[in-house]
Amino acid sequence: MRTPLIMAATVSALALACDGSVDAEDEIVCSTQFTIAGSAVLETKPAEIGGCWPVGTWTFTLTQTANSCATAPTPLAQYQMKVERDLAAPEPDHTYNYTFLTDPTDMTVELGTTSGGGGLCEGEILIFADGGNTVWNLHPALQADNTLNGLGDYEQHTTNQIPQE
């Protein structure tokens, strides 16, 4: 699993060959939008930490709000992300390890958290499928009462969207 999340799904991009010429142009074939609802079970926040404290387990579901795909995608029954402090890091109070509990073996999932968004913290979850041509871009927002809300989308692309390391 690659962490933390550094990229976001793009609406349109050009794939360049090594010589700089255009190899293929990405197009979005269809998309579906979702709202997010759920909750987080968080570890106790240290007194010296201000702002975003994402450490714990985030669990949420998706509800479709719009769809342009011929067949609407079927979200999973629930999604879960675990955030842990990276105690081996020089700054363990601000460095995290992420596990996609929904499928811990999926090496194409990108996970991360950031301050702000629609709440105290915002999760960033990119799930790639179909060789990278399908992207689930989910942004659960952590609220002060440990509930999650937010937005997400599903896109089918004509080219692979998995970031190359």
Summary of the structure (lengths in Angstrom):
residues: 165
radius of gyration: 16.8
end to end distance: 12.1
largest distance: 53.5
contacts: 478
relative contact order: 0.27
helix: 2%
strand: 50%
